[in-house]
Amino acid sequence: MPPILTPDELAAIAGEADVRILDVTYFLDDPTGQTARRGFEDAHIPGARFVALSGLADPDSDLPMTLPQPEHFAHAMSEVGVGHADRIVLYDRSPLHSSARVWWLLSLFGAKSVALLDGGLEAWRAAGHPVMVGPVGAPEAPGLFVATADLTRVRSLREVRTHVEAGDAQIVDARSPGRFAGAEPEPRPGVEPGHIPGALNLPYSKLFEGDGRWKSPQAIAEAFAAAGVDPARPMVATCGSGITACVLAFAAERIGGTMPVYDGSWTEWGSDPSTPKAKDA
């Protein structure tokens, strides 16, 4: 299964026994996912299930959206009927393109085949495919998700600090130029505006067409180059809380690169009094 599916490609396989479709919509002002779940019940792809991102984060962390333990993630996936060997298709209705975060989590924890629906639910409906309304009950049987963590896909604060001191990796920030420069306030209390010293700014929005579809690999490569990012050199993605950094990580893989994610991102770095901060464009 390719990493991106068109609505027609998804429609062609949606009824197959090993295909699992997940709505993983997440909004910043809806941390528990209740608004997103109501949106799912208003309209969703037939056969899809809703998964709240809050259930895929470490419940013991002080940070808003960090990597859970493997057994926590495996339980959450198994509960919605997803196994690690299934073909898993993700979509969302979020301006954050939150399906990229779940792609990263699934890939890190050993899922064999994960794809994103290009353009999400809007593209599905625009292509003339049906939607269903109402809540979805529990699956007939739980999935079998065996989670094995690939920690080469993630970076800690200590590791990013080492990269900054050594200058041996490109730190690429997915936030808006205003937040990157420290010209806009941070949405979370106690987080200082600015960015990691030496970081490059590649706003995640530059990787999408106006209708929410992913840009072509050539256009993605051009966006990386315009931001001064060389995909052939070591890279680390960061953002506000680790969600849109995963958009950069997915885009990097589309052009043959590898981009681990700094999971604590600016929420962790910006709230730590011991870390250096930069405030410029």
PLY file of the C-alpha trace (Angstrom):
ply
format ascii 1.0
element vertex 281
property float x
property float y
property float z
element edge 280
property int vertex1
property int vertex2
end_header
0.00 0.00 0.00
1.47 3.40 -0.94
1.93 6.04 1.79
-0.78 8.27 0.28
-4.10 7.08 -1.12
-6.59 8.98 -3.24
-10.27 8.67 -2.30
-10.83 6.33 -5.25
-7.91 4.13 -4.20
-9.30 3.88 -0.68
-12.79 3.12 -1.96
-11.36 0.24 -4.00
-9.92 -1.52 -0.91
-12.13 -0.27 1.92
-14.11 -3.49 2.26
-11.13 -5.84 2.39
-10.67 -7.82 5.58
-7.33 -6.38 6.69
-8.07 -2.72 5.96
-8.66 -0.45 8.96
-9.78 3.16 8.47
-9.28 5.61 11.33
-10.46 9.19 11.78
-7.74 10.77 13.93
-8.89 14.39 13.88
-7.38 16.61 16.59
-7.96 20.29 17.40
-5.81 22.37 19.73
-8.85 23.67 21.63
-10.29 20.16 22.01
-7.66 18.22 23.98
-9.90 15.32 24.96
-11.32 14.90 21.45
-15.00 15.39 22.26
-15.56 17.97 19.50
-13.66 15.83 17.03
-15.72 12.78 17.99
-18.96 14.69 17.44
-17.69 15.67 14.01
-16.99 12.02 13.29
-20.54 11.12 14.27
-21.87 13.84 12.00
-20.10 12.32 8.99
-17.46 9.63 8.53
-16.18 7.20 5.94
-18.08 3.90 6.04
-16.22 1.38 8.16
-14.08 4.04 9.88
-13.50 4.31 13.62
-12.60 7.38 15.63
-9.41 7.53 17.69
-8.68 10.48 20.00
-5.04 11.59 20.03
-5.29 12.10 23.78
-5.56 8.33 24.09
-2.30 7.89 22.16
-0.20 10.11 24.44
1.68 9.36 27.63
-0.91 9.81 30.42
1.83 10.39 32.99
3.61 13.20 31.12
3.29 16.88 32.01
3.59 17.67 28.30
0.47 17.72 26.11
1.26 15.08 23.49
4.26 12.82 24.07
5.11 9.25 23.16
3.35 6.65 25.33
4.81 3.36 26.47
4.54 0.56 23.85
1.99 -1.38 25.89
-0.24 1.71 26.22
-0.20 2.28 22.46
-0.75 -1.40 21.70
-3.78 -1.49 24.00
-5.28 1.64 22.42
-4.92 0.22 18.91
-6.15 -3.23 19.85
-9.26 -1.73 21.47
-10.37 -0.21 18.16
-9.73 -3.45 16.30
-6.37 -2.55 14.75
-3.50 -5.03 14.45
0.11 -4.26 13.59
-0.12 -6.36 10.40
-3.27 -4.62 9.11
-3.34 -2.08 6.33
-4.17 1.11 8.21
-5.55 4.22 6.47
-5.71 7.50 8.39
-7.62 10.69 7.73
-8.54 13.86 9.60
-10.47 17.11 9.36
-7.90 19.16 11.24
-5.90 22.20 10.08
-3.01 20.52 11.94
-3.16 17.49 9.60
-3.11 15.32 12.71
-3.12 12.07 10.74
0.62 12.59 10.22
1.12 12.32 14.00
-0.65 8.96 14.10
1.27 7.80 11.01
4.47 8.56 12.94
3.28 6.74 16.05
2.16 3.69 14.09
5.40 3.58 12.13
7.47 3.98 15.29
5.59 1.18 17.05
5.91 -1.33 14.23
2.79 -1.13 12.05
3.54 -2.83 8.74
1.49 -0.71 6.33
0.15 2.82 7.02
-1.25 5.33 4.53
-2.85 8.77 4.66
-6.00 9.63 2.74
-4.99 12.54 0.55
-7.25 15.51 1.26
-9.09 13.76 4.10
-12.85 13.56 4.44
-13.40 16.65 2.30
-11.66 15.00 -0.67
-13.60 11.76 -0.06
-16.91 13.61 -0.25
-15.80 15.72 -3.21
-15.03 12.51 -5.10
-18.65 11.43 -4.65
-18.11 8.70 -2.08
-20.73 8.11 0.63
-20.47 9.01 4.30
-22.18 7.54 7.33
-23.77 9.36 10.27
-23.92 8.34 13.93
-21.71 6.70 16.52
-19.83 3.47 15.85
-19.92 0.61 18.34
-17.01 -1.43 19.60
-15.40 -3.83 17.12
-16.60 -7.43 17.12
-13.13 -8.53 18.21
-10.06 -6.61 19.42
-7.07 -6.25 17.17
-3.71 -7.81 17.81
-1.22 -4.95 17.92
2.25 -5.95 19.09
4.20 -2.74 19.66
7.97 -2.58 19.35
9.40 0.92 19.60
11.87 2.18 16.98
13.48 4.97 18.99
15.59 6.13 16.04
12.43 8.02 15.03
12.33 10.18 18.16
14.62 12.68 19.90
14.63 13.81 23.54
15.46 17.25 24.92
18.92 15.99 25.92
19.58 14.66 22.42
18.41 17.88 20.75
20.56 19.94 23.09
23.52 17.78 22.06
22.69 18.34 18.38
22.53 22.10 18.94
25.86 22.16 20.77
27.58 19.96 18.17
25.89 21.49 15.12
25.55 18.00 13.65
21.86 18.07 12.66
19.41 20.48 11.07
16.65 21.37 13.55
13.58 22.12 11.43
10.64 23.93 13.04
7.16 23.41 11.59
5.50 26.39 13.32
4.41 29.62 11.68
7.06 32.30 10.97
5.57 34.54 13.69
5.81 31.90 16.39
9.24 30.84 15.18
10.51 34.40 15.44
8.97 34.90 18.88
6.78 37.69 17.53
3.57 35.87 18.50
2.67 34.61 21.99
2.72 30.91 22.65
-0.70 29.29 23.18
0.41 27.44 26.33
1.12 29.22 29.63
4.68 29.23 30.87
6.21 28.73 27.42
8.60 31.47 26.30
8.26 32.62 22.67
11.07 31.94 20.21
12.87 28.96 18.73
15.79 26.61 19.23
19.04 28.42 18.33
20.20 27.58 14.84
16.86 26.07 13.82
15.40 26.46 10.34
11.75 27.35 9.76
9.63 25.26 7.39
5.95 25.91 8.22
4.02 22.69 7.71
1.33 24.53 5.75
3.78 24.96 2.86
3.61 21.22 2.19
-0.07 21.22 1.17
-2.13 22.46 -1.75
-4.94 24.90 -1.09
-7.50 22.09 -0.95
-5.60 20.19 1.74
-3.98 17.62 -0.52
-0.25 16.93 -0.17
2.05 18.65 -2.62
4.01 16.52 -5.04
7.41 15.14 -3.98
9.06 17.67 -6.32
7.18 20.58 -4.70
8.01 19.23 -1.23
11.69 19.06 -2.17
11.47 22.67 -3.37
9.88 23.74 -0.05
12.69 22.04 1.87
15.30 23.74 -0.30
13.63 27.15 0.07
13.83 26.75 3.86
17.52 25.86 3.63
16.98 22.22 4.59
19.12 19.54 2.94
17.31 16.15 3.18
20.61 14.35 2.61
21.97 15.66 5.93
20.76 14.70 9.44
17.49 16.40 10.38
15.23 16.68 13.42
11.65 17.97 13.26
10.14 20.15 15.98
6.96 22.24 16.39
4.76 23.33 19.28
3.84 20.01 20.87
5.02 17.29 18.48
2.01 17.11 16.13
2.91 19.17 13.08
6.56 18.11 13.37
5.24 14.74 12.17
4.00 16.46 9.00
7.63 17.36 8.27
8.72 13.81 9.07
6.17 12.36 6.64
7.16 14.87 3.96
10.84 14.05 4.44
10.17 10.36 3.80
8.28 11.24 0.62
11.49 12.72 -0.77
13.79 10.00 0.49
14.89 11.59 3.78
14.70 10.54 7.40
13.56 13.06 10.00
13.23 12.02 13.66
10.80 14.07 15.75
11.69 16.03 18.88
8.67 14.83 20.80
8.61 17.46 23.56
9.10 20.17 20.93
8.82 23.86 21.84
6.41 23.23 24.73
9.22 21.42 26.52
12.16 23.50 25.26
10.43 26.85 25.68
9.29 26.13 29.24
12.69 24.90 30.43
14.67 27.78 32.01
17.96 26.01 31.26
17.56 25.89 27.47
18.81 28.69 25.18
16.16 30.49 23.12
16.47 32.56 19.97
14.07 35.30 18.89
14.57 36.37 15.31
13.31 35.58 11.84
0 1
1 2
2 3
3 4
4 5
5 6
6 7
7 8
8 9
9 10
10 11
11 12
12 13
13 14
14 15
15 16
16 17
17 18
18 19
19 20
20 21
21 22
22 23
23 24
24 25
25 26
26 27
27 28
28 29
29 30
30 31
31 32
32 33
33 34
34 35
35 36
36 37
37 38
38 39
39 40
40 41
41 42
42 43
43 44
44 45
45 46
46 47
47 48
48 49
49 50
50 51
51 52
52 53
53 54
54 55
55 56
56 57
57 58
58 59
59 60
60 61
61 62
62 63
63 64
64 65
65 66
66 67
67 68
68 69
69 70
70 71
71 72
72 73
73 74
74 75
75 76
76 77
77 78
78 79
79 80
80 81
81 82
82 83
83 84
84 85
85 86
86 87
87 88
88 89
89 90
90 91
91 92
92 93
93 94
94 95
95 96
96 97
97 98
98 99
99 100
100 101
101 102
102 103
103 104
104 105
105 106
106 107
107 108
108 109
109 110
110 111
111 112
112 113
113 114
114 115
115 116
116 117
117 118
118 119
119 120
120 121
121 122
122 123
123 124
124 125
125 126
126 127
127 128
128 129
129 130
130 131
131 132
132 133
133 134
134 135
135 136
136 137
137 138
138 139
139 140
140 141
141 142
142 143
143 144
144 145
145 146
146 147
147 148
148 149
149 150
150 151
151 152
152 153
153 154
154 155
155 156
156 157
157 158
158 159
159 160
160 161
161 162
162 163
163 164
164 165
165 166
166 167
167 168
168 169
169 170
170 171
171 172
172 173
173 174
174 175
175 176
176 177
177 178
178 179
179 180
180 181
181 182
182 183
183 184
184 185
185 186
186 187
187 188
188 189
189 190
190 191
191 192
192 193
193 194
194 195
195 196
196 197
197 198
198 199
199 200
200 201
201 202
202 203
203 204
204 205
205 206
206 207
207 208
208 209
209 210
210 211
211 212
212 213
213 214
214 215
215 216
216 217
217 218
218 219
219 220
220 221
221 222
222 223
223 224
224 225
225 226
226 227
227 228
228 229
229 230
230 231
231 232
232 233
233 234
234 235
235 236
236 237
237 238
238 239
239 240
240 241
241 242
242 243
243 244
244 245
245 246
246 247
247 248
248 249
249 250
250 251
251 252
252 253
253 254
254 255
255 256
256 257
257 258
258 259
259 260
260 261
261 262
262 263
263 264
264 265
265 266
266 267
267 268
268 269
269 270
270 271
271 272
272 273
273 274
274 275
275 276
276 277
277 278
278 279
279 280
